[in-house]
Amino acid sequence: MKTLKDLFLDELADMFDAEHRLTKALPKMAKAATHDELREAFEGHLEETEGHVRKVEQVFECFGKSAKSKKCEAIVGLLEEGYEIASDNKGEPTINAALISAAQKVEHYEIASYGCLREWSEQLGNEKATQLLQEILDEEKGADSKLTDLARQCCNQSAQNEEGDEDGAKSDRFERGVRPGAAKVRAEDEND
C-alpha cells in the first residue's frame, strides 16, 4: 500500500526531472526573445531554476533519500508545445507574447505541483522540507507575476504591431539552431 510519503517522493522525483529539463529550455527561450526585459527575465529565472534543482536535492535529503528523477511527461509536453508556438511565431511581432504564453503554462504547472508538495511535506511533519518547497513556490509565483507584467507592459502590445518586433525588424533567432524539431525534443528528452 502506498503512503503519502511514497506519493510525495514520487512527485518530488517528477519535479526534479522537470527542473533539469527547464535548465536546458530556458536558455533557448532567452535566445528566442527579441525583447531585452523578457530575455533578462528568462536568464534570471534560469538562475532560480538551477537553485531549485539544488533545493529539491535538499528536500530529498530531508527525507533521508538520495535525489532521483522520474520523467516528467507534463513538462516534456509543455516544452514541446512551447517550441512549436515559438517556431510558429518566429520572425513575427507575436514572438515575445508566444514565449510568455509558453513560459506561463510551465509556471502554472510548477505552482500547482510545488503547492501540493509543500502541503504534503507539512502534513508529513518535515519543517525544513516545507520551508524549501515554500521558497521554490514563492519564486515560481514571482516568475509568473513578472511574465504577466511584461506581457501587459510591452509584449502583448508589440504583438499587435504588424511591422515586426520592437526594433521594427523581424527576428529569426529561434530558428537559428535554437528550436529542435518535435521529434528531436522527444529523442533528447528520452535520453536525459
N, C-alpha and C positions, 0 to 999 in steps of 0.2 A: 504494500500500500504506500502510495506517495504521500509525503508530508508537505506542509507549507515550506519548510526549509528546502526540500528537494525541488519544489517548483521555483522557489526563489533562486537557487543556484543554477537551475536550467535556464531561466530567463536572464540571469546575470551573464551567463556564457553567450547568450544570444546578443546581448548588448556589447559585450567585449568584442565580438566579431564585427558588429555594426560600427563601433568606434574605429577599429582598424581600417575598415573599408572607407570610412569618411576621411581618414588622414590621406588617402590616395585620391579621393574625389575632389576635396576642397581646393587643392592647387589647380586642378583643371577648371573648376568653376571660376576661380580668381583670374585665371588667364583668359577665360572667355568673356569676362565682364569688360564692358567698354566705359563704364562709369568708375572714376577713381575711388569714390567713397565705398561703392559696392565691392570693388576689388579689395580694398583695405579691410572691409568687414569680413570677407571670406578668409583673408590672410590672418586676421585676428582670431577668428573662430577656429582656424586650424591649430593655433597655439593652444586654445582652450581644449580642443578635441584631443590633442596629444596629452594634455593634462588629465582628461577624462580616462584615457587608457590607463594611466598610472593609478588614478583613483579607483577604477574598477578592480585593478590588481590588488589594491589595498583592501577593498571590500571583501574579496575572496579570502585574503589573509585574516580578516576579522572573524571569518567563519572557519578558520583553520584549514583552508583549502588552497591549492595552487590554482592560479588563473587558468581557465580553459575557454576555448572558443567553440561555439556551435553556430553553424552557418545561419545567418540572419536573412531568411528569404525575403522578408519585408523590405529591408534596406537594399538588397540586390534589385528588387523590383522598382523601388523608388529611384534608385540611382540610374537604372536603365531608362526609366521614364524621363528622368532629368536630362540624360544625354540626348534622348530623342527630341525633347522640346527645345533644347538649346540648338541642336542641329537644324531643326525646322525653322528656327528664328535667326540663324547665323547671318550676319551682314544686314540684319533688319533693325529698325529702330525699336523693335519689341524685345531684343535680346536680353536686356537687363531685367525687364519685367518677367520674362520667361525664367531666367535664372532665379529670381526671387521666389517665384511660384514653386519651382522645383525644390529649392532650399527650405521653404517653409513647410512643405509636405514632410520632409525629413525631420525638421524640428518638431513638428506636431507629433510625429511617431515617437520621437525620443522623449518628449514631455510626457506622453501617456505611459510609456514604458518605465521611465525613471520614477514617475509618480507612484506607480504600482510597487516597484521595487522598494521605494522609500517607505511606503506604508507597511509592506510585509516585513521589512527589516525592523521597523519599530515594533510590530507585533511579535517578532522573534526576540525582542529584548536586546538587540545589539545597537547600543547608542553610537559607537564610533562609526559603524557602517551606515547608520541612519544619517549621521552628520555628513559623511562623504557623499552619500546619494543626494542629500538636500543641496549640497554645494553644486553638484552636477546639474540637478534640476533647475536651480536658480540661474546657472549660466546658459542653459538651453532656452529658458524663458527670456533671458536677456537678449540672446541672439535673435530669437523670433521677433521680439519687440523692435530691435534695431532694423531688421529686414522690413518690418511694417512701416517704420518711419522713413526708410529710404524709398520704399515704393511710393509712399504718399508725397514725399518732398520732391522727387525727381524722376524716378524710373518709369512710373506709370505715365507721367506727363510726356516723357520722351517717346514712349511707345505710341503716342498719338501723332507724333511728328512723322510725316511721310517722307521727309528728306533724308533721314538717316539718324545716326546716334548723335550724342551731344556735340560732336565736332562737325556734324553735317556730312560725315563720311560713313560709308558702310564698312562694317568690320567683318573680317573672316577669321578672327583669332581662334574660334572654336574649331574650325575646320582644319587649321594648320597643325595637324598632329595631336590635337588635344582630345578630340572626340573619338573614342574607339567605337567600332560598329557594335551593334547589339550582340551579335554572336561572339565577338571578341570579348566584350564585357563579361558575358556568361562564362566563357572559357577561362578568362583571367580569374574570375571570382571562384570558379570551381577549384582552381589551383591554389588559392590563398588559404 
